[in-house]
Amino acid sequence: MSPNRRNIVVGLTVIGGLLALGWMMMKFGSAPVKAFQKGEQLPIRLLSDRADGLAEGSQIFYRGVTVGRVTHLRRDDNQRDVIIDAAVDDTPPLPGNLIGVIRTRSLISGNADLSLELEGATTTLPTGQLVKDQTIKAKFVGSELIPQQFGELAVELEKTTRDVREARLIAHLDETIRNAGEVMQSLHEYVSDPTLRENISVAIANFRKVTETANRATENIERFSGNLQKVSDDASATLNDARATIRRSQDDLDSVTKQMNDRLMQISKLLDTFQSISTKIDNGDGTAGKLLNDPKLYQSLVETSRELNATIGDLRRLVAQWEQEGVSFRLNNK
């Protein structure tokens, strides 16, 4: 065998051995580690939107310490998520409130690391305990050399650019600018007309006159407002006097009304008295009742009146005789 052929065979043998060694390291890389591990490992499942840079055998970290490895990667049946099967250390136990974070190691390398972090804020305390076959959420953040907000901003800018392109805003903007140029050209031609300039000057002069007239009208309105204020003050004073007069009249009217009420009460009492007297007379009570209701007394009064009339007639005849004959007195001597 010639030296060149021998060198070629040796080179191919070395390359084949290296390839076999790499395959064995990838296939059985975790076997030596299992031999030196203390305790058992818990199988868990992580659910992520993507798993760029991860592979079977990738290490899993918790607070920078290796706590497990990825055992299998597969797509979910919903065709949107990636299921990551992993095995983590059982001793010491891991917290139960964990999430997975997939980070790219560098901008050059395509490999990624899977870290388990506490869910929520950085001040969140570990709670619970990770159990066998537990499913936890995971998210792909990529390289953190560039903040995630920049990636989100880039996505939003891409969407905005796509919307602008689809809406043909650039074409509409060009058309709007062209129309604006035509409008400005028309406006320039319109303004450069001497007749229009003269009309504008006349309109400005008329506007100045109107402004002066408005100023004078404003002054007159202010004076009128002052006079109106004075009239309003006088009217207020007159109204106050009228209110005072009405108040006094109301007091007088109340006094008169009270007096009338008193008189009406007196009249009512007097009518009650008359009613009582009338009732007594009708019933024959008292002197007046007996006088009006007893026929014998009435007859006696009539006869007495007749006797008085006869006596008065005798007295009249006696007085007439005295006047004619005089009065004589007869004295008896003892």
WORA-V331210 format. One record per pair of residues at least 4 apart in sequence whose C-alpha atoms are under 8 Angstrom apart, sorted by the first residue. I is the first residue (numbers start at 1). GAP is how many residues later the second one is. Records with the same first field share a line. If there is no record, write none. Layout:
I = GAP  GAP
This chain:
1 = 4  5
2 = 4
3 = 4
4 = 4
5 = 4
6 = 4
7 = 4
8 = 4
9 = 4
10 = 4
11 = 4
12 = 4
13 = 4
14 = 4
15 = 4
16 = 4
17 = 4
18 = 4
19 = 4
20 = 4
21 = 4
22 = 4
23 = 4
24 = 4  5
25 = 4
26 = 30  31
28 = 4
29 = 4  28
30 = 4  27
31 = 4
32 = 4
33 = 4
38 = 53
39 = 50  51  52
40 = 49  50  51
41 = 27  46  47  48  49
42 = 45  46  47  48  89  90  91
43 = 42  43  44  45  89  90  91
44 = 41  42  43  44  87  88  89  90  91  92
45 = 38  39  40  41  88  89  90  91
46 = 37  38  39  40  54  89  90  91  92
47 = 34  35  36  37  88  89  90  91
48 = 33  34  35  36  89  90  91  92
49 = 31  32  33  89  90  91
50 = 31  32  89  90
51 = 31  51  89
52 = 52  58  59  60  88
53 = 51  57  58  59  60
54 = 4  57  58  59  60
55 = 15  17  18
56 = 13  14  15  16  17
57 = 12  13  14
58 = 11  12  55  56
59 = 7  8  9  10  11  54  55
60 = 6  7  8  9  10  28  53  54  55  56
61 = 4  5  6  7  52  53  54  55
62 = 4  5  53  54  55
63 = 52  53  54
64 = 51
67 = 21  22
68 = 18  19  20  21
69 = 17  18  19
70 = 14  15  16  17
71 = 13  14  15  16
72 = 12  13  14
73 = 9  10  11  12
74 = 8  9  10
75 = 4  5  6  7  8
76 = 4  5  6  7
89 = 4  5
90 = 4
93 = 36  37
94 = 35  36
95 = 31  32  33  34  35
96 = 30  31  32  33  34  35
97 = 21  22  29  30  31  32  33
98 = 18  19  20  21  38
99 = 17  18  19  20  37  38  39
100 = 14  15  16  17  36  37  38  39
101 = 13  14  15  16  37  38  39  40
102 = 10  11  12  13  36  37  38  39  40
103 = 9  10  11  12  37  38  39  40  41
104 = 5  6  7  8  9  37  38  39  40
105 = 4  5  6  7  8  38
106 = 4  5  37
107 = 36
118 = 4  6  7  8
119 = 5
120 = 4
130 = 4
141 = 7
144 = 4
146 = 4  5
147 = 4
148 = 4
149 = 4
150 = 4
151 = 4
152 = 4
153 = 4
154 = 4
155 = 4
156 = 4
157 = 4
158 = 4
159 = 4
160 = 4
161 = 4
162 = 4
163 = 4
164 = 4  5  6
165 = 4  5
168 = 4
169 = 4
170 = 4
171 = 4
172 = 4
173 = 4
174 = 4
175 = 4
176 = 4
177 = 4
178 = 4
179 = 4
180 = 4
181 = 4
182 = 4
183 = 4
184 = 4
185 = 4
186 = 4
187 = 4
188 = 4
189 = 4
190 = 6
191 = 5  6
192 = 4  5
193 = 4
194 = 4
195 = 4
196 = 4
197 = 4
198 = 4
199 = 4
200 = 4
201 = 4
202 = 4
203 = 4
204 = 4
205 = 4
206 = 4
207 = 4
208 = 4
209 = 4
210 = 4
211 = 4
212 = 4
213 = 4
214 = 4
215 = 4
216 = 4
217 = 4
218 = 4
219 = 4
220 = 4
221 = 4
222 = 4
223 = 4
224 = 4
225 = 4
226 = 4
227 = 4
228 = 4
229 = 4
230 = 4
231 = 4
232 = 4
233 = 4
234 = 4
235 = 4
236 = 4
237 = 4
238 = 4
239 = 4
240 = 4
241 = 4
242 = 4
243 = 4
244 = 4
245 = 4
246 = 4
247 = 4
248 = 4
249 = 4
250 = 4
251 = 4
252 = 4
253 = 4
254 = 4
255 = 4
256 = 4
257 = 4
258 = 4
259 = 4
260 = 4
261 = 4
262 = 4
263 = 4
264 = 4
265 = 4
266 = 4
267 = 4
268 = 4
269 = 4
270 = 4
271 = 4
272 = 4
273 = 4
274 = 4
275 = 4
276 = 4
277 = 4
278 = 4
279 = 4
280 = 4  5  6  9
281 = 4  5  7  8  9  11  12
282 = 7  11
283 = 6
284 = 4  5  6  8  9
285 = 4  5
286 = 4
287 = 4
288 = 4
289 = 4
290 = 4
291 = 6  7
292 = 6
294 = 4
295 = 4
296 = 4
297 = 4
298 = 4
299 = 4
300 = 4
301 = 4
302 = 4
303 = 4
304 = 4
305 = 4
306 = 4
307 = 4
308 = 4
309 = 4
310 = 4
311 = 4
312 = 4
313 = 4
314 = 4
315 = 4
316 = 4
317 = 4
318 = 4
319 = 4
320 = 4
321 = 4  5
322 = 4  5
